[in-house]
């Protein structure tokens, strides 16, 4: 059975970070992301369509996608 991953809202993604005791800064360091970009995604100022924003959105599980190295 092929199930789609559960996507989170920006509020749920932020709550998931809080639940795991991870700050935005820690998440960004771990994944080599720009902190302002991740903040913009979580606050709805960016949509995560291309490049680093898309990669961050996929890692936050607010956008479906595959990250290739």
N, C-alpha and C positions, 0 to 999 in steps of 0.2 A: 504494500500500500504506500503510495507516494503522498506524504503530507507536506503541506507548505509550512515554513517556519512561522511562528507567531510573531507578528510585528507589534511593536510597542508605540504608544503615543509618546510625545516628547515628555509629558508629565510622568508617564510610567518608566521611561528610560532614566529620568532623573531619580525617581524613587528607587529604581533597581540599583543605581550607583550608591545611593544612601543606604539601602538595605545591606549592601555588601561592604559598607564602610570605605568606599572609594571616592576620593574627591575628583573633581573634574581635572585638576592638575595632575594627579596620579594617573588617571586614565590616559591623559594626553602623553605623559612621559612614557608610559608602557607601550603605547601604540605609535609613538613619534608623530603626534598630531599637534596642530596649533591650538592653544587653549582658547583664544578668541573665536576661532572657527567653531569649535565644539560648543561654546557658549551660545553662539549665534544659532546653531542648529537646535539646541535645547530650548531656546527662547523664540523659535519660529522665524527668525530673521533670515535664515538661509534654508534652502530646500534640499541640498545634498544631491544635486543633479550630476555634477562632473568632478573629476579629479579628487583632490584631498577631501573635499566636502562630501562627496559620494562615499568614499572609503570610510570616513568617520560615521556617516549615517548608517552604513551597513554594520559597522562594528558596534554601534549603539543599538542596533536592531530596530531602527525606526524606518529603514528602507530595505526592501528585499534586494539581494544581489550577491554576487560572488566577487571576492577580492583575489586577483591574480598577482603574483609577485613578479 
